[in-house]
Structures are given as structure tokens and as C-alpha cells.
Amino acid sequence: MLTSSMSTLDSTFTSSAKLVALELFGWFRLPGDVRPNGRRGVLSPSEPSVNLIHVSLGEDTYSYTYN
């Protein structure tokens, strides 16, 4: 029972990190963005434009919502 509860919590915080890092900040042009000019929007985790900045934003969001 506790394991499934923790899994749900972890899943919730991971979703919020994905929302902020890939979906929200995908609309911005961050340094290292290799998408063609004018293309903006939600990023896929496998896109080459996803870089350390996106990962850091996701980790910060995860840490903030988890603590």
C-alpha cells in the first residue's frame, strides 16, 4: 500500500517537472536550441534541443514540489 502511494507521488512530481521543463519552456528560445528559426512549442525528451538547462529546470521543479 505504501509503495503504490509513493509511486503515485513520484509520478505526480515527475509530471510537474516534465510540464515545466519540456512543455512550458519549449515555447522559449533557450541557449543551445537547435530547432529551425520560428519553430517553438512542446519539446519531446528525445529532441536534440533538450539540453542541460531543460534538465536543470525539471530538477528544480521536482525538488521544489517534492520538499
C-alpha positions in Angstrom: 0.0 0.0 0.0 2.8 2.4 0.9 4.7 1.5 -2.2 1.8 2.4 -4.5 1.2 5.7 -2.7 4.9 6.6 -3.1 4.7 5.7 -6.8 1.8 8.0 -7.3 3.5 10.8 -5.5 6.7 10.3 -7.6 4.6 10.1 -10.7 2.9 13.4 -9.9 6.2 15.3 -9.3 7.8 13.8 -12.4 4.8 15.1 -14.4 5.1 18.6 -13.0 8.9 18.6 -13.9 8.0 17.5 -17.4 5.3 20.1 -17.7 7.7 22.9 -16.7 10.9 21.8 -18.4 9.6 20.5 -21.7 6.1 21.8 -22.3 6.3 25.3 -20.8 9.9 26.2 -21.6 9.6 24.6 -25.0 7.9 27.8 -26.1 11.0 29.8 -25.3 14.3 30.0 -27.2 16.9 28.9 -24.6 20.6 28.8 -25.4 21.5 25.6 -27.3 18.2 25.4 -29.1 18.9 23.9 -32.5 15.3 24.0 -33.8 14.8 25.9 -37.1 14.0 29.6 -36.6 10.4 30.2 -35.9 9.7 26.7 -34.6 8.5 26.8 -31.0 6.3 24.6 -28.9 6.3 21.5 -26.7 9.6 19.6 -26.8 9.9 15.8 -26.9 12.5 14.3 -24.5 14.4 12.9 -27.4 14.8 16.1 -29.3 18.4 17.5 -29.7 17.2 20.9 -28.4 16.7 19.5 -24.9 19.8 20.4 -23.0 21.2 20.9 -19.6 19.1 24.0 -19.0 15.8 22.0 -19.5 17.1 19.2 -17.3 18.0 21.7 -14.5 14.6 23.4 -14.8 12.9 20.0 -14.4 15.1 19.0 -11.5 14.5 22.3 -9.7 10.7 21.9 -10.2 10.9 18.3 -8.9 12.9 19.5 -5.9 10.6 22.4 -5.2 7.4 20.4 -5.4 8.8 17.4 -3.5 10.1 19.4 -0.5 
